[in-house]
C-alpha cells in the first residue's frame, strides 16, 4: 500500500473511532474499567463516622483539630491490545474483512483509553510474537498503532494464542486490562488463558464472518486455508458435507464459549457485517453492573 493511501486510511479510521470513543464509549469505558489502587487527594475536617486510621496527625497537630486524609481511586490503567494478525483474519464476505473490523475495534478502544488518561500497548501475534509496542500515552502513539494495524506485514500466517498470552504474562509485570482481539480459531490455549487471567483483567473480543458459520450450496469450490496455504476441492452441493461443516462450527462455537465461561473471561462476539458499538457497550455495561 502506498504511503499516501496509508495516511488517508489512518485519517479515516482516526476520525471515525476518535469520535466514537469521545461521544459514545467514554462514560461506559470509564465505568467498566477502573483502577485498583487508591491515591491521596486532600484533607478535610474529621466527621463522625470517619475511620480514625485516616487521621492526618501532622495537619491535626498544626490546627489543633482532627483532620482526615481523603483518598480517590487511581484511574490510570495500562491497557494492552493483543491483536491476532494471522492469515485467517484476511477473510470477509460482506462489508469488510475480519482484520478491518479488528483494526477499527482496536482503534476505538485505544482512543477510549487515551481519553481516560490510560497507557496503551500492543502485541501483534500469529504463531509467534510479531511485534511488541510498549504502553505509552498520547495521540501520536495511537496513530502509530493504527498505522501498524493497517500496514503490518506478518512473518507467519499461522496462529498460536498461547504464545501471545505467555508473552503478555512475562512482559507486563503490573496488572493491566487486556483486550484479546481474535477469531479464536486456535484450540489448546486454556492453560495460558488461566495463567494470564489470574494476573491481568482479560477481555476476549471474538471477530467472525457469517460465511464461516455454514457452507452455501454453490457446487464444487476450491477452499484455501490462509494460514497453511493448503487448498482442497469441496462439493458444497452435498447436504451431508454442509451439515457436517455446520455441526463442526456449532461445536467449535460451544467449546470457545464454555472456555470463556469456565475461566471467567469477559467476552463478546462481533461479526464483520455488524456494528461493533452495540456489543461493546453491552459488554461494558455488564462489567459495570458487576462492580
DATA-V411377 format. One record per residue. N is the residue number from 0. RES is the residue in one small letter. OMEGA is omega as a letter, one per 30 degrees, with the letter a starting at -180 (NA if undefined). D_CENTER is the distance of its C-alpha to the mean C-alpha in Angstrom with 1 decimal. Layout:
n: (N | N)
res: (RES | RES)
omega: (OMEGA | OMEGA)
d_center: (D_CENTER | D_CENTER)
This chain:
n: (0 | 1 | 2 | 3 | 4 | 5 | 6 | 7 | 8 | 9 | 10 | 11 | 12 | 13 | 14 | 15 | 16 | 17 | 18 | 19 | 20 | 21 | 22 | 23 | 24 | 25 | 26 | 27 | 28 | 29 | 30 | 31 | 32 | 33 | 34 | 35 | 36 | 37 | 38 | 39 | 40 | 41 | 42 | 43 | 44 | 45 | 46 | 47 | 48 | 49 | 50 | 51 | 52 | 53 | 54 | 55 | 56 | 57 | 58 | 59 | 60 | 61 | 62 | 63 | 64 | 65 | 66 | 67 | 68 | 69 | 70 | 71 | 72 | 73 | 74 | 75 | 76 | 77 | 78 | 79 | 80 | 81 | 82 | 83 | 84 | 85 | 86 | 87 | 88 | 89 | 90 | 91 | 92 | 93 | 94 | 95 | 96 | 97 | 98 | 99 | 100 | 101 | 102 | 103 | 104 | 105 | 106 | 107 | 108 | 109 | 110 | 111 | 112 | 113 | 114 | 115 | 116 | 117 | 118 | 119 | 120 | 121 | 122 | 123 | 124 | 125 | 126 | 127 | 128 | 129 | 130 | 131 | 132 | 133 | 134 | 135 | 136 | 137 | 138 | 139 | 140 | 141 | 142 | 143 | 144 | 145 | 146 | 147 | 148 | 149 | 150 | 151 | 152 | 153 | 154 | 155 | 156 | 157 | 158 | 159 | 160 | 161 | 162 | 163 | 164 | 165 | 166 | 167 | 168 | 169 | 170 | 171 | 172 | 173 | 174 | 175 | 176 | 177 | 178 | 179 | 180 | 181 | 182 | 183 | 184 | 185 | 186 | 187 | 188 | 189 | 190 | 191 | 192 | 193 | 194 | 195 | 196 | 197 | 198 | 199 | 200 | 201 | 202 | 203 | 204 | 205 | 206 | 207 | 208 | 209 | 210 | 211 | 212 | 213 | 214 | 215 | 216 | 217 | 218 | 219 | 220 | 221 | 222 | 223 | 224 | 225 | 226 | 227 | 228 | 229 | 230 | 231 | 232 | 233 | 234 | 235 | 236 | 237 | 238 | 239 | 240 | 241 | 242 | 243 | 244 | 245 | 246 | 247 | 248 | 249 | 250 | 251 | 252 | 253 | 254 | 255 | 256 | 257 | 258 | 259 | 260 | 261 | 262 | 263 | 264 | 265 | 266 | 267 | 268 | 269 | 270 | 271 | 272 | 273 | 274 | 275 | 276 | 277 | 278 | 279 | 280 | 281 | 282 | 283 | 284 | 285 | 286 | 287 | 288 | 289 | 290)
res: (x | x | x | x | x | x | x | x | x | x | x | x | x | x | x | x | x | x | x | x | x | x | x | x | x | x | x | x | x | x | x | x | x | x | x | x | x | x | x | x | x | x | x | x | x | x | x | x | x | x | x | x | x | x | x | x | x | x | x | x | x | x | x | x | x | x | x | x | x | x | x | x | x | x | x | x | x | x | x | x | x | x | x | x | x | x | x | x | x | x | x | x | x | x | x | x | x | x | x | x | x | x | x | x | x | x | x | x | x | x | x | x | x | x | x | x | x | x | x | x | x | x | x | x | x | x | x | x | x | x | x | x | x | x | x | x | x | x | x | x | x | x | x | x | x | x | x | x | x | x | x | x | x | x | x | x | x | x | x | x | x | x | x | x | x | x | x | x | x | x | x | x | x | x | x | x | x | x | x | x | x | x | x | x | x | x | x | x | x | x | x | x | x | x | x | x | x | x | x | x | x | x | x | x | x | x | x | x | x | x | x | x | x | x | x | x | x | x | x | x | x | x | x | x | x | x | x | x | x | x | x | x | x | x | x | x | x | x | x | x | x | x | x | x | x | x | x | x | x | x | x | x | x | x | x | x | x | x | x | x | x | x | x | x | x | x | x | x | x | x | x | x | x | x | x | x | x | x | x | x | x | x | x | x | x | x | x | x | x | x | x)
omega: (a | a | l | l | l | a | l | a | l | a | a | l | l | a | a | a | l | l | l | a | a | a | a | a | a | a | a | l | a | a | a | a | a | l | a | a | l | a | l | a | a | l | l | a | l | l | a | l | l | l | a | l | a | a | l | a | l | l | l | l | a | a | l | a | a | l | l | l | l | a | l | l | l | a | a | l | l | a | l | l | l | a | l | a | a | a | a | a | l | a | l | a | a | a | a | l | l | a | l | l | l | l | a | l | l | a | a | l | l | l | l | l | a | l | l | l | l | l | l | l | a | l | l | a | l | l | l | l | a | l | l | l | a | a | l | l | l | a | l | l | a | l | l | l | a | l | l | l | a | a | a | l | a | l | a | l | a | a | l | a | l | l | a | a | l | l | l | a | a | a | a | a | a | l | l | l | a | l | l | a | a | l | l | l | a | a | l | a | a | a | l | l | l | a | a | a | l | a | a | l | a | l | a | l | a | a | a | l | a | a | l | a | l | l | l | a | l | l | a | l | l | a | l | l | a | a | a | a | l | l | l | l | l | l | a | l | a | a | a | l | l | l | l | l | l | l | l | a | a | l | l | l | a | a | a | l | l | l | a | l | a | a | a | l | l | a | l | l | a | l | a | a | a | l | a | a | a | a | l | l | l | l | a | a | l | l | a | a | a | a | NA)
d_center: (25.8 | 28.1 | 27.1 | 28.2 | 26.1 | 23.0 | 23.8 | 24.4 | 21.1 | 19.3 | 21.4 | 20.8 | 17.0 | 17.5 | 20.0 | 18.0 | 14.6 | 16.4 | 18.6 | 16.0 | 14.3 | 17.8 | 19.5 | 17.2 | 14.1 | 15.8 | 17.6 | 15.0 | 12.3 | 15.3 | 16.5 | 13.5 | 12.4 | 15.7 | 17.2 | 19.3 | 22.3 | 25.3 | 27.1 | 30.7 | 31.3 | 35.0 | 38.2 | 40.2 | 43.3 | 43.3 | 43.3 | 44.5 | 41.8 | 39.9 | 39.0 | 41.8 | 39.4 | 37.8 | 41.2 | 41.3 | 44.7 | 45.3 | 44.9 | 46.9 | 49.7 | 49.8 | 50.2 | 52.0 | 49.6 | 46.5 | 43.1 | 39.7 | 36.5 | 33.6 | 30.1 | 26.8 | 23.3 | 21.6 | 18.8 | 17.5 | 14.2 | 12.6 | 8.9 | 7.6 | 5.2 | 6.5 | 7.5 | 10.2 | 13.3 | 15.9 | 18.6 | 17.7 | 15.2 | 18.3 | 19.3 | 19.8 | 23.0 | 22.8 | 21.2 | 18.7 | 17.3 | 14.1 | 13.3 | 14.3 | 12.1 | 9.0 | 10.6 | 11.1 | 7.8 | 6.6 | 10.1 | 10.2 | 7.4 | 9.4 | 12.6 | 11.9 | 11.5 | 14.5 | 16.5 | 16.2 | 17.4 | 14.5 | 14.0 | 11.2 | 11.1 | 9.8 | 10.7 | 11.8 | 13.1 | 15.6 | 18.1 | 18.2 | 16.4 | 17.0 | 16.1 | 15.1 | 14.8 | 15.6 | 14.3 | 16.5 | 17.2 | 18.6 | 18.5 | 19.9 | 17.2 | 14.6 | 17.1 | 17.3 | 13.6 | 14.1 | 17.3 | 16.1 | 13.6 | 16.6 | 19.2 | 17.8 | 20.3 | 19.3 | 22.1 | 21.2 | 20.2 | 19.7 | 16.7 | 16.5 | 13.4 | 15.7 | 16.5 | 13.0 | 12.6 | 16.2 | 15.9 | 13.1 | 15.6 | 18.5 | 17.2 | 15.6 | 18.5 | 17.6 | 15.3 | 12.0 | 8.7 | 6.0 | 2.3 | 4.2 | 4.8 | 8.5 | 11.7 | 12.4 | 16.0 | 16.9 | 18.7 | 19.6 | 16.6 | 17.4 | 19.1 | 16.5 | 13.9 | 16.6 | 17.4 | 14.0 | 13.5 | 16.9 | 16.1 | 12.6 | 10.7 | 8.2 | 6.0 | 6.1 | 5.7 | 9.0 | 10.6 | 14.4 | 17.7 | 20.6 | 23.0 | 21.3 | 22.4 | 26.1 | 28.8 | 30.9 | 34.7 | 35.4 | 37.7 | 37.4 | 34.2 | 33.0 | 29.5 | 27.6 | 25.0 | 22.8 | 21.8 | 25.4 | 27.5 | 29.6 | 31.3 | 33.1 | 35.2 | 34.4 | 36.9 | 34.7 | 38.0 | 38.4 | 37.2 | 36.9 | 34.3 | 32.3 | 32.5 | 31.6 | 28.4 | 27.5 | 28.1 | 26.0 | 23.0 | 23.5 | 23.9 | 20.7 | 18.8 | 20.7 | 20.0 | 16.2 | 16.4 | 19.0 | 17.0 | 14.1 | 16.9 | 19.0 | 16.5 | 15.5 | 11.8 | 10.4 | 9.3 | 10.1 | 11.6 | 11.8 | 14.8 | 15.6 | 18.5 | 16.7 | 16.0 | 12.3 | 13.5 | 15.2 | 12.7 | 10.1 | 13.2 | 14.5 | 11.6 | 12.0 | 15.8 | 15.7 | 14.2 | 16.8 | 19.5 | 19.2 | 19.7)
